[in-house]
Amino acid sequence: MARIGVIGGGAFGTAMACVVRRSGHDTVIWAREPEVVAAINRDSANPVFLPGIRLVPGIVATNDLAVAAAGADFLLLAPPAQHMRGVTSQLRPFLKQGTPVVTCSKGIERRTCALMSQVIAETLPGAPVAVLSGPSFAHDIAVDRPAGVTLACADPALGGRLARAIGTPRFRTYLSDDIVGVHVGGVLKNVLAIACGVAMGRKLGESARATLFARGLAEMARLGIAMGGRLETFMGLSGAGDLSLSCNSPSSRNTSLGMAVGEGRKLHDILRERVTVQEGVHSAESVSVLAQRYDVDMPIAAAVDQVLNHGAALDDAIARLLAHPYHFDRVTGP
C-alpha cells in the first residue's frame, strides 16, 4: 500500500483519486476550491466537477499543498494545463527530493508551447516524471468501468512500479518510454475532437467526421514524429484510442464545445456557462505554432485555431479545409 497525493480536484483528478483509493492506497487530494474540499470530506462527492457520482470512501481532501505532498510515495498531477506551472511552483517547497510525479493533464502551455513534462522539469527539478494518457472519461473510471491508458516513463523500472501501483484489472496501465508521443497524443486529441464536434454541429455527416478522425490522426502522428515521438504510439491507446473516444462521443467536453460552435454559438458564450476546462481551445494555438516550427502540414488543427482564437468565419475555414491540396502521406498513408 502506498500513500498517493493527487494534485487537482477537477473531474479527472477526482476520478484518479477513486482509482488509486479503490486499490487500498492512502489517498489525499488537493483542490483549490474550498467547496470541493468540503464536499469530498463531508459527503464523499464532488458535485462541482463530477456531479452524481459517489466517490470511493476514504479519500481525504485538502486545500493545503503541504498536506497533499507530505509522505507521498508519488504524486498524480491533474491541474488544468495552463495552471501546471503555477501549481507545481507552489508545490516545490513541500515535495521531497526524488519523489516521482505523474502528469495526467492533456494540454500544452500557451506562449512557451512546453509539454507538461517540460514544465515540471523546470518547476520541480529532480523529480522523476511519468505521463499518463489514454481513453478514460472521468465518470467512467470513477465508477470503475473498464478502461486502458498508457503510462510513459523514461525509467522502465520506475515506470513498472508506478504502473503496478496505479493499475487495476479494470484500469489497465500499459507501459511506454515514449514520453513525447504520449504527450502529443493527449494534446492533439482535444484539438481534433473540437473539429469533429464542429462537423457534428454543422450536420456535415458521419463520413465527414470519419474523414476528420483519420486525417487528424495523420496530423497527430506527423507532429509527434517530428518532435521525437514514435509512430506506434499514435496507433495505441494514447493516440488513436483517446482520439476515438473523444471524437465519437458528445460526452467529450471538447467535442461538445465543437458541436456548439458548429451550431453557430459564440465561443465566449459557450465557455462562460461551463465550469470545466476545454483544453483544446488553449492547445490549438500552441499546436499551430509547433506545426510552423517543425514545418509540419496540419490543416485541421490550423482551422480549429483560426476559428477559435483568431476570429475566422466557420464556413470560410471549412471551405479552405476542403480546398486543401491532396498529397501522399508518407507517415500514415492516404
C-alpha positions in Angstrom: 0.0 0.0 0.0 1.3 3.4 -0.9 0.5 7.0 0.1 -0.5 8.9 -3.1 -1.2 12.6 -3.4 -3.5 13.8 -6.2 -3.0 17.5 -7.1 -6.1 18.8 -8.7 -9.7 18.4 -7.7 -11.3 18.6 -11.1 -13.2 15.8 -12.7 -10.2 13.7 -13.8 -8.1 14.3 -10.6 -11.1 13.2 -8.5 -11.6 10.2 -10.7 -8.0 9.2 -10.4 -8.3 9.5 -6.6 -11.1 7.0 -6.8 -8.9 4.6 -8.9 -6.0 4.6 -6.5 -8.1 4.6 -3.4 -10.0 1.6 -4.7 -6.7 -0.3 -4.7 -6.3 0.4 -0.9 -3.8 3.2 -1.1 -3.9 6.2 1.3 -5.2 8.9 -1.0 -5.1 12.7 -0.3 -6.4 15.0 -3.0 -5.6 18.7 -3.2 -8.3 21.1 -4.6 -8.2 24.8 -4.9 -11.9 25.3 -4.3 -13.0 25.2 -0.6 -16.4 23.9 -1.5 -14.9 20.9 -3.3 -12.7 20.1 -0.3 -15.7 20.3 2.0 -17.9 18.1 -0.2 -15.3 15.4 -0.6 -14.6 15.2 3.1 -18.2 15.5 4.2 -20.2 13.7 1.5 -17.6 11.6 -0.5 -18.8 13.6 -3.5 -17.6 16.3 -5.9 -20.8 17.9 -7.2 -18.9 20.8 -8.8 -16.8 18.8 -11.2 -18.1 15.2 -11.0 -21.8 15.5 -10.2 -24.0 12.5 -9.5 -21.1 10.2 -8.6 -20.4 8.7 -5.2 -16.7 8.7 -4.6 -14.7 5.8 -3.1 -14.8 6.1 0.7 -11.7 7.1 2.5 -10.4 9.8 0.1 -9.2 12.8 2.1 -9.3 16.3 0.6 -7.3 19.3 1.5 -6.6 22.8 0.2 -3.0 22.7 1.6 -0.4 21.5 -0.8 2.0 20.6 2.0 -0.6 18.1 3.4 -1.1 16.6 0.0 2.6 16.1 -0.6 3.6 15.0 2.9 5.0 11.5 2.9 3.7 10.7 -0.6 5.3 7.8 -2.5 4.3 9.7 -5.6 2.0 12.4 -6.9 -0.6 12.4 -9.6 -0.7 15.9 -11.1 -4.1 16.8 -12.7 -4.5 20.6 -12.7 -5.6 22.3 -16.0 -2.5 22.5 -18.2 -2.4 26.3 -18.2 -2.2 26.1 -14.4 0.5 23.4 -14.2 3.4 25.8 -13.9 1.8 27.9 -11.1 0.6 24.8 -9.1 3.9 22.9 -9.3 5.9 26.1 -8.5 3.9 26.4 -5.3 4.3 22.6 -4.7 8.1 22.6 -4.9 8.9 23.6 -1.3 6.8 20.7 0.0 7.9 17.9 -2.3 10.7 15.6 -1.0 13.6 15.4 -3.4 13.3 12.4 -5.8 9.6 11.9 -5.3 8.1 10.8 -8.7 5.3 12.7 -10.2 2.8 11.5 -12.9 1.2 14.2 -15.0 -2.4 13.4 -16.1 -3.0 16.8 -17.8 -3.7 16.7 -21.5 -2.6 20.1 -22.7 0.3 22.3 -23.7 1.4 25.5 -22.2 0.4 28.6 -24.2 3.2 31.0 -25.2 6.0 28.6 -24.4 4.5 25.6 -26.2 6.0 23.5 -23.5 4.7 20.0 -22.8 3.7 19.3 -19.3 6.8 17.2 -18.5 8.9 20.1 -19.7 7.1 22.5 -17.4 7.5 20.0 -14.5 11.2 19.6 -15.2 11.6 23.4 -14.8 9.4 23.8 -11.7 10.2 20.5 -9.9 13.8 19.8 -10.8 15.0 16.4 -9.8 11.5 14.9 -9.7 11.2 11.8 -12.0 8.3 12.4 -14.3 5.9 10.0 -16.0 3.0 10.8 -18.3 -0.5 9.1 -18.1 -2.8 9.4 -21.0 -5.4 7.4 -22.9 -9.2 6.9 -23.5 -10.6 7.4 -20.0 -13.6 9.6 -19.3 -13.6 10.7 -15.7 -17.1 9.5 -14.9 -16.3 6.0 -16.3 -13.2 5.4 -14.3 -14.7 7.0 -11.2 -17.3 4.3 -11.1 -14.9 1.5 -12.0 -15.9 0.9 -15.6 -13.0 -0.8 -17.6 -10.5 1.5 -19.3 -6.9 1.3 -20.6 -4.3 4.0 -20.5 -0.6 4.4 -21.4 1.9 5.3 -18.8 5.1 6.7 -20.3 8.3 6.9 -18.3 12.0 7.1 -19.3 13.0 4.8 -16.5 11.4 1.4 -17.2 11.9 0.2 -13.6 10.2 3.2 -12.1 7.5 3.1 -14.8 6.8 -0.5 -13.9 6.4 0.4 -10.2 4.1 3.3 -11.0 2.0 1.2 -13.4 1.5 -1.5 -10.8 0.6 1.0 -8.1 -1.9 2.8 -10.3 -3.3 0.0 -12.4 -6.1 -2.4 -11.6 -7.8 -5.2 -13.6 -10.3 -2.5 -14.6 -7.9 0.4 -15.0 -5.2 -1.1 -17.2 -1.9 0.7 -17.5 0.3 -0.1 -20.5 3.9 0.9 -20.1 5.8 3.0 -22.7 9.0 5.0 -22.8 7.7 7.5 -25.5 7.1 10.5 -23.3 6.8 12.9 -26.2 4.5 10.7 -28.3 2.1 10.1 -25.3 2.1 13.9 -24.6 1.3 14.8 -28.2 -1.5 12.3 -28.5 -3.2 13.8 -25.5 -2.8 17.3 -26.7 -3.9 16.7 -30.3 -7.0 14.6 -29.4 -8.5 17.6 -27.7 -8.0 19.9 -30.7 -9.2 17.2 -33.2 -12.3 16.5 -31.0 -13.3 20.1 -31.4 -13.1 19.7 -35.2 -15.2 16.5 -35.2 -17.7 18.3 -32.9 -18.0 21.1 -35.4 -18.8 18.6 -38.1 -21.5 17.1 -35.9 -22.9 20.5 -35.0 -22.8 21.7 -38.6 -24.5 18.4 -39.7 -21.8 17.6 -42.2 -22.5 13.9 -41.8 -20.7 10.8 -40.4 -18.5 10.5 -43.5 -17.0 14.0 -42.8 -16.4 13.1 -39.1 -14.7 9.9 -40.0 -12.5 11.7 -42.5 -11.6 14.3 -39.9 -10.7 11.5 -37.5 -8.4 9.7 -39.9 -6.7 12.8 -41.3 -6.5 14.2 -37.8 -4.7 11.1 -36.7 -2.2 11.6 -39.5 -1.6 15.2 -38.3 -1.1 14.0 -34.8 1.5 11.4 -36.0 3.3 13.8 -38.3 3.8 16.4 -35.5 4.6 13.8 -32.9 7.3 12.1 -35.0 8.8 15.5 -35.9 9.1 16.2 -32.2 10.7 12.9 -31.5 7.8 10.5 -30.8 7.3 7.1 -32.5 4.6 6.1 -35.0 3.4 3.1 -33.0 2.5 5.3 -30.0 -0.1 7.1 -32.1 -1.7 3.8 -33.2 -2.2 2.9 -29.5 -4.2 4.0 -26.5 -2.8 7.4 -26.1 -3.2 8.2 -29.8 -6.0 6.5 -31.8 -7.6 5.2 -28.7 -8.0 8.5 -27.0 -8.9 10.2 -30.3 -11.6 7.6 -31.0 -13.2 8.1 -27.5 -13.3 11.9 -27.8 -14.3 12.2 -31.4 -17.2 9.7 -31.2 -18.9 10.9 -28.0 -20.9 14.1 -27.3 -19.9 13.5 -23.7 -16.4 14.8 -24.5 -16.0 18.3 -23.3 -14.1 19.3 -26.4 -16.5 17.5 -28.8 -19.5 19.2 -27.2 -17.8 22.5 -27.5 -17.2 21.9 -31.2 -20.8 20.9 -31.6 -21.9 24.2 -30.1 -19.5 26.2 -32.3 -20.8 24.2 -35.3 -24.4 25.2 -34.4 -23.4 28.8 -34.6 -22.9 29.7 -31.0 -20.1 32.1 -29.9 -17.1 30.7 -28.1 -17.2 33.2 -25.2 -20.8 32.3 -24.6 -20.1 28.6 -24.5 -17.1 29.0 -22.2 -19.0 31.3 -19.9 -21.6 28.7 -18.9 -19.0 25.9 -18.3 -17.1 25.2 -15.1 -14.7 22.7 -16.7 -11.8 23.5 -18.9 -11.8 22.7 -22.6 -8.1 22.1 -23.1 -8.4 22.0 -26.9 -9.2 25.7 -27.1 -5.9 26.6 -25.4 -3.9 23.9 -27.2 -5.0 24.8 -30.7 -2.9 27.9 -30.9 0.2 26.3 -29.5 -0.2 23.3 -31.9 -0.3 25.7 -34.8 2.9 27.4 -33.6 4.6 24.0 -33.3 3.4 23.0 -36.8 5.2 26.0 -38.2 8.3 25.4 -36.0 8.7 21.8 -37.2 7.4 22.5 -40.8 4.5 20.0 -40.4 1.3 20.3 -42.5 -1.6 20.4 -40.1 -4.6 22.0 -41.9 -7.3 20.6 -39.5 -5.5 21.9 -36.4 -4.9 25.2 -38.1 -8.6 25.6 -39.0 -9.6 25.0 -35.4 -7.1 27.6 -34.2 -8.2 30.1 -36.8 -11.9 29.8 -35.8 -11.4 29.7 -32.0 -8.5 32.0 -31.5 -8.3 34.4 -34.5 -11.9 35.1 -35.4 -12.1 33.2 -38.7 -15.6 32.6 -40.1 -16.5 29.0 -39.7 -17.8 28.4 -43.2 -14.7 30.1 -44.6 -12.4 27.8 -42.5 -14.4 24.7 -43.7 -14.1 25.9 -47.4 -10.3 26.3 -47.0 -10.0 22.9 -45.4 -12.0 21.3 -48.3 -9.8 23.1 -50.8 -6.5 21.9 -49.2 -4.3 20.2 -51.8 -4.2 16.4 -51.9 -0.9 14.8 -51.0 0.6 11.4 -50.3 1.2 11.0 -46.6 4.5 9.1 -46.1 3.8 8.6 -42.4 0.3 7.1 -42.2 -0.8 6.7 -45.8 -3.8 8.4 -47.5 
